[in-house]
Amino acid sequence: MEAVIFVGIQASGKSTFYKEHFFNSHVRISNDLLKTKNREKLMFKLCFDTGMPLVIDNTNASKVVRTRYIELLRTHGYRIKCYYFKSDLDRALAWNAQRRGAECIPRVGILSTHKRLELPSMEEGFDELFYVDWIDGERVVKEWNIEV
């Protein structure tokens, strides 16, 4: 069973990446979508009971938040991948400005997440770690390199 944890500020391309790479294979667990911890708990239970692969599509900005998910996933036998989305603040603010309605995040929210963002590391318990960037108008996925 596979679990994927996304890490990155708002408007860094996480949900779009999910749609492009995991929509047809993994259940999406997202605070934006589920709204409550009880719903999140029920979605996890569904995945655990059925062995469904899943993606945690939140900012997961801190090691503390990621550790809670990693511990939960490990107790249910999941192999865990992490995708870190390059936190280009200017690009995220520009992409966010193109959003409409409830999808548009207040600027202060993006700035706050950027300020508290902690880079993930293999020591947290990931089986694989990837770096996602936007280069020449295309999303590029690279294996993690400590120099990133």
Number of C-alpha atoms within 10 A of each C-alpha: 15 15 23 25 22 25 29 27 28 27 26 26 19 22 19 12 17 20 12 10 11 17 15 9 12 19 20 21 20 18 15 11 12 15 10 11 10 10 15 17 13 12 18 19 12 13 19 18 10 10 14 16 18 24 23 24 22 20 24 22 22 16 16 12 11 22 15 10 16 21 13 13 19 14 9 13 13 21 17 21 20 24 22 27 26 19 21 15 16 9 14 19 19 11 15 19 15 10 12 9 6 8 12 15 16 13 13 9 12 18 16 11 18 18 11 11 18 15 15 24 16 13 7 13 18 20 12 15 20 17 17 23 19 15 8 7 7 8 12 12 14 13 12 18 10 8 4 9
